[in-house]
Amino acid sequence: MSTSDSADDAVRELMLLMPRLVGRIKRLPPPDRLRSFDLAPRHLSLLSLLLLDGPQTVSRLAEGLSLAPTTVSLIVGELSRKGVVVRREDETDRRRRIIDIDADSRPAISQWLSPGARAWRHALAPLTDAQRRLVVDTLRAYETAFFAASGDAEPETEGPG
């Protein structure tokens, strides 16, 4: 089979797979504790970083999300008003604030987001570091190409590269 046919076969398979994945993910209801908060993808990305990497400064979150610190500060403000995250003083620099998931919200957020992290770990485990990097780079390239082809603005977040 030629490379073109192989690429077309892969595109066909992915075009069938992606809607199923997105559909299943969208059908996962947020836990009761979070249901009324109207969380958007930008909130989930930030919560995922906090869940996976622990408490962080706004600057570090902004770097991880590839967003401006002012944008991240607004997102943190929204989540803080909803009682989902807390801000506390950095003990080493009292001018900075450390952002963390509120203790009362952590179990619900973990219950909701951890299955996705476990699924990715399971899918990526048999791959080499180079293959894992290729998967991530390919998904980022798809995201960029999709937005360019659709004429929409750039992706909301790109994450560290």
Contacts in CASP RR format, 6 or more apart in sequence:
PFRMAT RR
TARGET T0000
AUTHOR 0000-0000-0000
METHOD contacts of the structure
MODEL  1
MSTSDSADDAVRELMLLMPRLVGRIKRLPPPDRLRSFDLAPRHLSLLSLL
LLDGPQTVSRLAEGLSLAPTTVSLIVGELSRKGVVVRREDETDRRRRIID
IDADSRPAISQWLSPGARAWRHALAPLTDAQRRLVVDTLRAYETAFFAAS
GDAEPETEGPG
1 9 0 8 1.000
28 112 0 8 1.000
28 115 0 8 1.000
29 35 0 8 1.000
30 37 0 8 1.000
30 39 0 8 1.000
30 108 0 8 1.000
30 112 0 8 1.000
31 108 0 8 1.000
31 109 0 8 1.000
31 111 0 8 1.000
31 112 0 8 1.000
32 108 0 8 1.000
33 104 0 8 1.000
33 105 0 8 1.000
33 108 0 8 1.000
34 84 0 8 1.000
34 105 0 8 1.000
34 108 0 8 1.000
34 109 0 8 1.000
34 112 0 8 1.000
37 43 0 8 1.000
37 82 0 8 1.000
37 84 0 8 1.000
39 47 0 8 1.000
39 84 0 8 1.000
41 156 0 8 1.000
42 65 0 8 1.000
42 75 0 8 1.000
42 156 0 8 1.000
42 157 0 8 1.000
43 75 0 8 1.000
43 78 0 8 1.000
43 79 0 8 1.000
43 84 0 8 1.000
44 113 0 8 1.000
45 65 0 8 1.000
45 157 0 8 1.000
46 61 0 8 1.000
46 65 0 8 1.000
46 72 0 8 1.000
46 75 0 8 1.000
46 76 0 8 1.000
46 79 0 8 1.000
46 85 0 8 1.000
47 79 0 8 1.000
47 84 0 8 1.000
47 85 0 8 1.000
47 101 0 8 1.000
47 109 0 8 1.000
47 113 0 8 1.000
48 113 0 8 1.000
48 117 0 8 1.000
49 56 0 8 1.000
49 61 0 8 1.000
49 64 0 8 1.000
49 65 0 8 1.000
50 56 0 8 1.000
50 61 0 8 1.000
50 85 0 8 1.000
50 99 0 8 1.000
50 100 0 8 1.000
50 101 0 8 1.000
51 101 0 8 1.000
51 106 0 8 1.000
51 109 0 8 1.000
51 110 0 8 1.000
51 113 0 8 1.000
51 114 0 8 1.000
51 117 0 8 1.000
52 117 0 8 1.000
54 100 0 8 1.000
55 98 0 8 1.000
55 99 0 8 1.000
55 100 0 8 1.000
56 98 0 8 1.000
56 99 0 8 1.000
57 90 0 8 1.000
57 96 0 8 1.000
57 97 0 8 1.000
57 98 0 8 1.000
57 99 0 8 1.000
58 69 0 8 1.000
58 72 0 8 1.000
58 73 0 8 1.000
58 76 0 8 1.000
58 97 0 8 1.000
58 99 0 8 1.000
59 69 0 8 1.000
59 96 0 8 1.000
61 72 0 8 1.000
61 76 0 8 1.000
61 99 0 8 1.000
62 68 0 8 1.000
62 69 0 8 1.000
62 71 0 8 1.000
62 72 0 8 1.000
63 160 0 8 1.000
64 159 0 8 1.000
64 160 0 8 1.000
65 72 0 8 1.000
65 157 0 8 1.000
65 159 0 8 1.000
66 157 0 8 1.000
66 158 0 8 1.000
66 159 0 8 1.000
66 160 0 8 1.000
67 75 0 8 1.000
67 157 0 8 1.000
76 85 0 8 1.000
76 87 0 8 1.000
76 99 0 8 1.000
77 85 0 8 1.000
79 85 0 8 1.000
80 86 0 8 1.000
80 87 0 8 1.000
83 102 0 8 1.000
83 104 0 8 1.000
83 105 0 8 1.000
84 101 0 8 1.000
84 102 0 8 1.000
84 105 0 8 1.000
84 109 0 8 1.000
85 99 0 8 1.000
85 100 0 8 1.000
85 101 0 8 1.000
85 102 0 8 1.000
85 105 0 8 1.000
86 99 0 8 1.000
86 100 0 8 1.000
86 101 0 8 1.000
86 102 0 8 1.000
87 97 0 8 1.000
87 98 0 8 1.000
87 99 0 8 1.000
88 97 0 8 1.000
88 98 0 8 1.000
88 100 0 8 1.000
89 96 0 8 1.000
89 97 0 8 1.000
89 98 0 8 1.000
90 96 0 8 1.000
90 97 0 8 1.000
90 98 0 8 1.000
101 109 0 8 1.000
124 132 0 8 1.000
124 135 0 8 1.000
127 135 0 8 1.000
140 158 0 8 1.000
140 161 0 8 1.000
143 155 0 8 1.000
143 158 0 8 1.000
144 154 0 8 1.000
144 155 0 8 1.000
147 153 0 8 1.000
147 154 0 8 1.000
147 155 0 8 1.000
END
